[in-house]
C-alpha cells in the first residue's frame, strides 16, 4: 500500500514538472522605455501577415468603391471623372 500512495503522489508531480515551461523563477525584465519597439514574440510573423492582409483588403475595397462609383456615373449618363 505504501508504494501505491507514493506512486499516487509522484504521478501528478511528474506531470506538473514535465509540462512546465522550463523557465526559472527569475522576475521578468523591466519594461522597455516608451520609445522602444516591443519585444519580439512567436506571433510576430502571424501579426505581420494579418497586417499585410488588412492592407490588401483595404486596397480591394477602395478599388471596389471606385468601380461602383464609375458604374453608377455611367448609368446616370454623367461624364466620367
N, C-alpha and C positions, 0 to 999 in steps of 0.2 A: 504494500500500500504506500510506503514511503516513496518508492520510485514513481508511482502514478502521480502523487502530489508534486513531486519535483518536476516531472515532465509537463504537468498542467501549468505550472508557473513558468517554466522555461520556454514553452511554445509561444505564448503571446509576446514574451520579452524578445525572443529571436525574430519574430515578425516585425516588431517595432524597430529593432536595431537594423534589420535587413532592409527596411523601407525608408530609413532616414536619408536625408539629403547628403550626408557626409560632410556637412559644413560644421566648423567648430562653433562653439557658443560665444564667439567674439562679438562685440557690439557692432552694429552696422557703421559704415563710414559716414563721416559728416556730410551733410547735403552740399551739393555744388553751389557755387555762387550764382546769383540770379542771371548773369550774362552767359554762363557756360552752357554747353549742349547737354541734354540729358544723357545718362549712361546708356550704353548700347545693351539691348536685350535680344533674346532669341526671336522676338516677334518683329524686330525692325524690318526684315525683308518682306514680311507679310503686310505690314502697315505701309511700306513703300509701294507695294503692288496695289493696295487699296487706294492710295492717293493717286496713283497713275490711272487707275480705272475710273476714279471720280473725275479726273481731268478729261479723259476721253469721253465720258458720258456728258460732261458739260459742253464739249465741242459738238457732239452729235445733237444735243438739244438745241444749241444755237443754230446749227445748220437746218434742223427741222423747222424751227420758228421762221427762219429766213425763207425757206421754201414755201411754207404755208402762207406767209405774207405775200410772196410773189404770185402764188396761185390765186389768192383772194383778189389781188390787184388785177390780174388778167380776167378773172370772172366778171368784175365790175367794169372792165373796159378802161381802167386807169392806165396812164403811161407808166412804163417800167421806171424804177428809180434810177 
